[in-house]
Amino acid sequence: MAEDQLIAAVRAGRAPVVRDLLGAGAGPETTDADGVSVLRLAVAAFDGYVADALLDAGADPLRSLPDGSTPLLRAVASGHAGVTVALLRHTADRITEEDRTALLACARHWYETGAEAGIRLATGATGPVACRRFVDDSGVHEYHVVSLGGVRVCDGHSAVLTRLEAEFGVRRSYDELIGRGLARADSDHADWWEAAAVLAERSDAEAWDADLVWHFLVVDRPAPSGERPWELRALDVLLPWATEETDPTVLASVLRGLNLVDDPRVEEVGLSLRTHPDPRIRVQVPSALNRTRYAYTHPEALDVLAALGRDADSRVRASVCEVLYEFEGRGPAVADILAGFLGENDQLVRIKAVSGLAEADDPRCVEGARLIGPVDRAEADGWLLDAAERYAQRHRG
């Protein structure tokens, strides 16, 4: 019974339930009726959180599968860098040179062939492929999932190869890594992020001095803690870049980099872009506005946030909610902005708006809580969900 429940929880992507079942004695190497292990199911679903739960309980990423592969090799072929890294972390010192060679060969084959051509070769199927956008379970990296003949892969094989090479000590040139990232004109794609991450792990002067490398190091990854000189150099590069860049994809990344640096000039850049026609730019503005713990320092800041809170793009509105719901300077103007998010289609935005209103002691949180709708508490943040109840308890008292 426990094994059946585990298989169901893995298929449903319910990582907390998977951990509970494993803790209660379910086996991490459980297989379904077709002999497919639960770890292989998690890999096929691109589910890093479920994979982590299984691996922590003892699932073996190097276990030989009937076709001669391993779950780790399957992860590499899947094109999902996050799942690949999750499995790789649990190989410790057991991975052999033969394993490394096979993993790198698999990653390079898929990278050079491409997801669509690779899945055609793997399945022998013909006809059109299905393709959809996919955001991984961390909510950070984006992929496209390509499906054909009952098989699915992500198109992140460049990211997988870049990460494996870095982990195995294969050092690629700056130009090659930059080229891999720039091949995706999308700073949210995993290929871009892994190129950025690997470059950010390098500390030599040549990497830091190249403008395009700056674009990756500072923009998409925070500088290592304590390295204040790099922040100052980042400002020298990114501030003028933000005023001159016309490509929205690049400009959005430049702004992300600036938002990691504490400097009042960043706010002025953000304010100058508050009506930019591309929502990817406007979504960065709320984070650019300078604030103390209890107040925004610019006299127009709340007016700007209120306008962006009514933006036509839901991502921009969500970015406003994100910076305000935990903000401790919750005066009436902030509460009014938060109240405007109670009817959002995104349930998490509604939950955060209710939480912010409750912490502001605003009675609109009560009605807002009714608008949240059904929530799976096993997957949700209980503290956020209980904000309106805490408000009610305070007032009953």
C-alpha positions, 0 to 999 in steps of 0.5 A: 500500500505504501509503495502504491501511495509513493508511486501516486505521489511521485506521479503527482509531483507532491514532494512533501508527501513523498518525503513523508511516505519515505520516512514512514518506510516506503522504499526509494527504489520502488518500481511501478507495474511496468518496472519503472523506478520512482526515481526514473518517473521523477526524472521523466517528469523533470521534477527536481524536488521529488528527485531530491526526496528520493535521493535523500532517502537512498535512491541510487542515481547510478543504478543500472536500468534494463536498457543499460542506462542509469537514472543519471544518464536519463537525466542528461538525455532529458535536457533538464539541468536542474534534475541532472545536477540533483542526481549528480550531487548524490554520486559522491566519489562513486562516479567513474571515469567511464561514467563521466565519458558516457555522460559527457558523450550523451550531453554533447550528442543531444546538444549538437543534434538538438532536442527535436532532431534528437527525439526523432532519432531516439523514437524513430517517430515521424510527424510534427512534434509538440512543443510547450513552454515549461518553467521548472519547479524552482520557478526560475529556469525556463525550457521548452518541452518537446514531445513525440512518440510518447517521449518528452525532453526539455531543450536545455541540453546546452545547459546540461553540457555546460554544467557537466563540463564544469563539474568534471573539470572540462574548461571551455573558453569564454567565447564558447560559453558566451556563445552558448548563452547568447544562442538563446535570446532569452535570459530566463532560459536554462541555457543562458543561466548555466552559461552565466553560472559557470562564468560566475564561478571563475575569478580570473581577470580576463572573465571579469574584464570582458563586457559580455562576461559582465553581462552574465556574471553580474546580471544573472548571478549575484556576485559572491558575498563579500566581494564589494569591489566587483559591485563597484565595477558592475556599476561602472559597466551596467549604469551606462549600459542601461541608458544606452541599451535598446534590446529589451532582452539584454536590457532586462538582464542589465536591470536584474544585475543593477537590482543586485547592487545597493546604489541610489543611481539604480533607482533613477534608472528604474524610474526612467523606465517605468513606462517602457513599452516592454513588460520585461523592463517594467517588471524590473522597476519595483525592485529598483525603487530604493526603500528602507525597512519602513519607507520608500525614499523617492517621493514618487515611488508609491505613485509609480508602484500604484500605476504598475499595480494596474499594469496590463501585464500580470507579471508586472502586477505580480512584481509589485505585489512581491515587493509590497506584501512583506514591506513593513511600511504598510501605510494606507497607500500600500494597503490600497495597492495590495487590495487591488491584487485580490482579484488576480488570476494568479492564486499565489499573488492573491495569497500574498496580497491577503497576507500583506493586508492582514499584516497591515491590519487592514480588514479587506484581508478577510474578504480577500481570504475568501477569494483565495479559493481551495489550496493544497496546504501540503504544498503551500506556505501555512504562514501566508495562508493563516495571515487573515486568521491571525488578523481575526484572532487579534481583533477577537482578542 
